[in-house]
Amino acid sequence: MQTINIHRAKTHLSRLVERAALGEPFIIAKAGKPMVKVVPLNFAEAPQRQRLGFMAGEIEVPDDFDSMGSKEIEQMFRGGE
């Protein structure tokens, strides 16, 4: 995807908008830092990959997961051995 300086984008806005409308999205940058992405209204972004539950069925969480190591942690806070 092409990155265009904001000054150049202002100078050639009509031409750039035409190209974006035809399916050539571009990024406008200010001082080299990307600021905005120009895409046509009918542009379909790639769907985001779902991460929640990506290991479903591959691992088991023990029933006592929330209390695992609690005695050791309590001893560390109290300074015991």
MOWOCOR-V609400 format. One record per residue. OMEGA is omega in whole degrees, 0 to 359 (none if undefined). NEAR is the number of other C-alpha atoms within 10 Angstrom. D_LAST is the distance of its C-alpha to the last C-alpha in whole Angstrom. Layout:
# MOWOCOR-V609400
OMEGA&NEAR&D_LAST + OMEGA&NEAR&D_LAST
This chain:
# MOWOCOR-V609400
185&8&60 + 175&9&62 + 186&17&60 + 176&17&63 + 184&16&63 + 178&19&64 + 178&13&67 + 180&12&69 + 178&18&67 + 182&12&70 + 186&10&72 + 187&11&72 + 182&13&71 + 181&11&74 + 180&11&74 + 179&19&70 + 177&18&70 + 180&12&72 + 179&15&70 + 179&17&67 + 178&16&69 + 175&12&70 + 178&14&67 + 180&16&66 + 178&18&63 + 180&19&62 + 175&18&59 + 182&20&61 + 175&18&59 + 183&12&59 + 178&9&58 + 182&11&57 + 179&11&54 + 183&14&55 + 183&13&56 + 175&13&57 + 179&13&58 + 181&14&62 + 177&19&62 + 181&15&65 + 181&9&65 + 182&8&65 + 179&13&62 + 177&8&60 + 175&7&56 + 181&6&54 + 178&6&52 + 179&6&48 + 180&7&46 + 181&7&44 + 183&7&40 + 179&7&39 + 184&8&38 + 178&9&39 + 181&9&37 + 179&8&38 + 182&7&38 + 179&7&36 + 177&7&32 + 177&8&31 + 181&7&28 + 181&8&26 + 182&8&26 + 183&8&23 + 183&9&23 + 182&9&22 + 180&8&19 + 177&11&17 + 184&10&14 + 179&11&14 + 180&9&11 + 180&12&9 + 179&12&11 + 179&11&10 + 180&11&6 + 179&11&7 + 181&8&10 + 180&9&9 + 180&8&7 + 180&9&4 + none&6&0
